[in-house]
Amino acid sequence: MPYEIPGREHIRKVELVYRIGTQDEYYMPYYRFYAELPQEKRENGLNTYGAYYVPAVSGEYLTGMPTWDGSFN
């Protein structure tokens, strides 16, 4: 079930990563944000986190970007 990005106050970690697939011609840099998912907080106090990927290259330099279908890998 996809969730909306919870907001800056829920971000706990940021990384620069390079995602590639078997059909990709180039390495693509992304910022990966780990954020708490407040709607998934457990009764025992444990938190659930989601990973959100944002291209690290300005959109004006990108063509043919895939769109997110709402699924998780």
C-alpha positions as CSV (number, residue, x, y, z in Angstrom):
1,M,0.0,0.0,0.0
2,P,1.7,3.3,-1.1
3,Y,1.9,6.2,1.3
4,E,2.3,9.9,0.8
5,I,5.7,11.3,1.6
6,P,5.3,12.1,5.3
7,G,7.2,15.5,5.4
8,R,10.6,16.8,6.4
9,E,10.1,16.3,10.1
10,H,10.0,12.5,9.5
11,I,13.2,12.2,7.5
12,R,15.8,10.3,9.5
13,K,18.6,9.6,6.9
14,V,19.6,10.7,3.4
15,E,22.1,8.9,1.1
16,L,23.3,9.5,-2.5
17,V,23.0,6.2,-4.3
18,Y,23.3,5.0,-7.9
19,R,20.4,2.8,-9.1
20,I,20.9,0.7,-12.2
21,G,18.8,-2.0,-13.8
22,T,19.8,-4.7,-16.2
23,Q,18.4,-2.7,-19.1
24,D,19.9,0.7,-18.1
25,E,22.6,2.2,-20.2
26,Y,23.8,4.7,-17.6
27,Y,24.2,4.9,-13.9
28,M,21.6,7.2,-12.4
29,P,22.2,9.1,-9.1
30,Y,19.4,9.4,-6.7
31,Y,18.9,10.8,-3.2
32,R,17.4,8.1,-1.0
33,F,15.4,9.5,1.9
34,Y,14.5,7.2,4.8
35,A,11.4,8.5,6.6
36,E,9.3,7.4,9.5
37,L,5.9,6.3,8.5
38,P,3.7,7.7,11.3
39,Q,0.6,5.8,10.1
40,E,2.6,2.5,10.6
41,K,3.8,3.2,14.2
42,R,3.4,0.0,16.3
43,E,1.7,-0.1,19.7
44,N,5.0,-1.3,21.2
45,G,6.7,1.9,20.2
46,L,8.6,0.5,17.2
47,N,8.7,2.7,14.0
48,T,8.4,1.6,10.4
49,Y,10.5,3.4,7.8
50,G,10.0,3.9,4.0
51,A,12.6,4.7,1.4
52,Y,11.9,7.5,-1.2
53,Y,14.0,8.0,-4.2
54,V,14.5,11.4,-5.8
55,P,16.7,12.0,-8.9
56,A,19.9,13.9,-8.0
57,V,20.0,15.4,-11.5
58,S,17.8,18.4,-12.5
59,G,14.8,17.4,-14.5
60,E,15.8,19.5,-17.5
61,Y,18.6,17.1,-18.1
62,L,16.5,13.9,-17.9
63,T,14.4,12.3,-20.6
64,G,12.4,9.1,-20.6
65,M,12.2,8.9,-16.8
66,P,10.0,6.0,-15.5
67,T,7.1,7.0,-13.4
68,W,6.3,5.3,-10.1
69,D,3.5,2.8,-10.3
70,G,2.8,2.7,-6.5
71,S,4.5,-0.6,-5.9
72,F,7.4,-1.5,-3.6
73,N,10.3,-3.7,-4.5
